[in-house]
Amino acid sequence: MALIVQKYGGTSVGSVERIQAVAQRVYKTVQAGNSLVVVVSAMGKTTDGLVKLANEISSNPNRREMDMLLSTGEQVTIALLSMALQELGQPAISMTGAQVGIVTEAEHSRARILHIDTTRLCRHINTGKVVVVAGFQGTSSAGEMEITTLGRGGSDTSAVAIAAALRANFCEIYTDVPGILTTDPRLVAEAQLMDDITCDEMLELASLGAKVLHPRAVEIARNYGVPLVVRSSWTDQPGTWVTSAKPQGRSLINLEIARPVDAVEFDTDQAKVALLRVPDKPGVAARLFGEISRQKVDVDLIIQSIHEGNSNDIAFTVTTPILKRAEAVAAAIAPALRNPSNPKSDEAEVMLEHNIAKVSIAGAGMIGRPGVAAKMFATLAEAGVNIQMISTSEVKVSCVVNAAECDRAVTALRTAFEIEAGEQGSRGAGESACIDSPLPLRPSAPLPNCPPVRGVALDLNQARLAIRQLPDRPGMAAKLFGLLAQHNISVDMIIQSQRCRVIDGVPRRDIAFTVSRIDGENAKKMLTQVAAELGWGEVVLDSAIAKVSIVGAGMVGQPGVAAKMFEALAQHQINIQMIATSEIKISCVVAQEQGVKALQAIHAAFGLAGSEKVVVPA
């Protein structure tokens, strides 16, 4: 017997007929000998309709009352699905988030789960009932028992959290596509279905805008080792397994707000190569990294800063033993990158730095928490460590620092994030809390011989902010990103210019970063207000950008991956405005109107198309 948690989204329960179809699928699963908890969303566009009603009453509805209103959508679905199961002769009971024991922060509209009391849930499961749970909602831990909602993707989060609390064998997420695809099938009809993907890869794709799974749900799955499978509500296809390594012991108390950082990593065997003043036009990055790939030079971090005039800077890190080879490639190609229309202009300059180290914090708890990166930067500033390069992803923030400061940086970060303090008393995902004989778990590793790139994602909902002439000294990044964190503004890409200018005796660099477009204007206004008093230069906002990214754990040690991505963009005359990388992701910022074309070009370049077209039901 297996204990399974199933989640059905709004499309899957969008009508009486679809609810009855879900009931048939649930009944069939129980008849096969399984125990079942079913988490559901509101029917179809119900939530949108409730929001519209609220906006007809008030232009700025009270968040508490919005939670009270929106939580009713799921309650309709759980009652109807329970009735449909009872009509089939299957005992079932509907339960709200509060009744099922989901306790959250007292934060209306964006609460995080603190813990789940599974006592009542297990009692019903053990009597043979299917428990139908309202996703997206819980209740605060305060004595007032306030109804709270979890925000976007809340039903995914509810389902995986319940699976973790119950130590379920696995969690099935049913949606309107057959599983996790190499890209959005609405943009590329030939997007290919993946059999397996790792949690780290999925975290990157989910956070880049792939709407199949919410990042918070993947974060919980990774932290607690919950096997996930994403399947279609309309077919019996096997779907895509989202796998994770066996987790370290982790408490189920403070489930979503526990320590966000699991490790501090460092690499002192690194050197940096920077090309300054390369032309700001399509094909430059493709040419440089194409030659690097041909010379079998394996690159770690890559950053390209915002343009200055008609040029910008590209920097990358390599391991020290191959620095000479990387230097030779950069020096050979630099003259070819000079501006042909103005041969007397400053040509590309190669700058080397030997004594550097990469220091990183890693963990799946950093998603949507703007204070984590800010805390890292503040910790380094307090330790007197200056940051030379920054690279960010959903599971890691890396900083390049002077090698002589590496030990000090690592010690300070381990103290700040309490890395050495172990946590006891966690319950693993491999043994069920409610039944006696769980089935073996799905293996945690991805399929062997996976291609280096698993998926391509496009984010059209970002804006870029740039601050010119930021003083280049410890504490500036901490101050900047601390201010953003105080205003609850999450930052995605962060890129510090390699070009340094001395103005009035103070070395200065530009820094650019991306935020959600809805936060762009507020962030610019706030930063402009403090720029003068902090000695910063102009704050510039650009909302007409798109971010296109490739993700794949197999790209490590594959020098040609970046070159192929950049070449695909160059062939379509798409100019790269910014580049940022992590071990398993490469992201490029391009003009917004070229975003879809960029995604399609990159998807084709890596041969990710399948043989069949995926049709997404209305």
HELIX and SHEET records of a PDB file:
HELIX    1   1 VAL A   16  GLN A   31  1                                  16    
HELIX    2   2 THR A   46  ILE A   57  1                                  12    
HELIX    3   3 ARG A   63  GLU A   87  1                                  25    
HELIX    4   4 GLY A   97  VAL A  100  1                                   4    
HELIX    5   5 THR A  119  ASN A  126  1                                   8    
HELIX    6   6 GLY A  154  LEU A  166  1                                  13    
HELIX    7   7 CYS A  199  SER A  207  1                                   9    
HELIX    8   8 PRO A  215  TYR A  224  1                                  10    
HELIX    9   9 VAL A  284  ARG A  294  1                                  11    
HELIX   10  10 THR A  320  ILE A  322  5                                   3    
HELIX   11  11 LEU A  323  ILE A  333  1                                  11    
HELIX   12  12 ALA A  334  LEU A  337  5                                   4    
HELIX   13  13 ALA A  364  MET A  366  5                                   3    
HELIX   14  14 GLY A  371  GLU A  382  1                                  12    
HELIX   15  15 ALA A  403  GLU A  405  5                                   3    
HELIX   16  16 CYS A  406  ALA A  416  1                                  11    
HELIX   17  17 MET A  476  GLN A  486  1                                  11    
HELIX   18  18 ARG A  517  LEU A  534  1                                  18    
HELIX   19  19 ALA A  553  MET A  555  5                                   3    
HELIX   20  20 GLY A  560  GLN A  571  1                                  12    
HELIX   21  21 GLN A  592  GLN A  594  5                                   3    
HELIX   22  22 GLY A  595  ALA A  605  1                                  11    
SHEET    1   A 8 ALA A  92  MET A  95  0                                        
SHEET    2   A 8 VAL A 130  ALA A 134  1                                        
SHEET    3   A 8 SER A  35  VAL A  40  1                                        
SHEET    4   A 8 LEU A   3  TYR A   8  1                                        
SHEET    5   A 8 PHE A 170  THR A 175  1                                        
SHEET    6   A 8 LEU A 228  SER A 232  1                                        
SHEET    7   A 8 THR A 240  THR A 243 -1                                        
SHEET    8   A 8 ASP A 196  THR A 198  1                                        
SHEET    1   B 4 ILE A 113  ILE A 116  0                                        
SHEET    2   B 4 ILE A 102  THR A 104 -1                                        
SHEET    3   B 4 GLN A 137  SER A 140  1                                        
SHEET    4   B 4 ILE A 147  THR A 149 -1                                        
SHEET    1   C10 MET A 389  THR A 392  0                                        
SHEET    2   C10 LYS A 396  ASN A 402 -1                                        
SHEET    3   C10 GLU A 349  ALA A 362 -1                                        
SHEET    4   C10 ALA A 263  PRO A 279 -1                                        
SHEET    5   C10 SER A 311  THR A 319 -1                                        
SHEET    6   C10 ILE A 302  GLN A 304 -1                                        
SHEET    7   C10 MET A 578  SER A 582 -1                                        
SHEET    8   C10 LYS A 585  ALA A 591 -1                                        
SHEET    9   C10 ILE A 545  VAL A 551 -1                                        
SHEET   10   C10 GLY A 455  ASP A 459 -1                                        
SHEET    1   D 4 VAL A 491  GLN A 496  0                                        
SHEET    2   D 4 VAL A 506  SER A 516 -1                                        
SHEET    3   D 4 GLN A 462  PRO A 471 -1                                        
SHEET    4   D 4 VAL A 539  ASP A 542 -1                                        
SHEET    1   E 3 VAL A 491  GLN A 496  0                                        
SHEET    2   E 3 VAL A 506  SER A 516 -1                                        
SHEET    3   E 3 ARG A 501  ILE A 503 -1                                        
END                                                                             
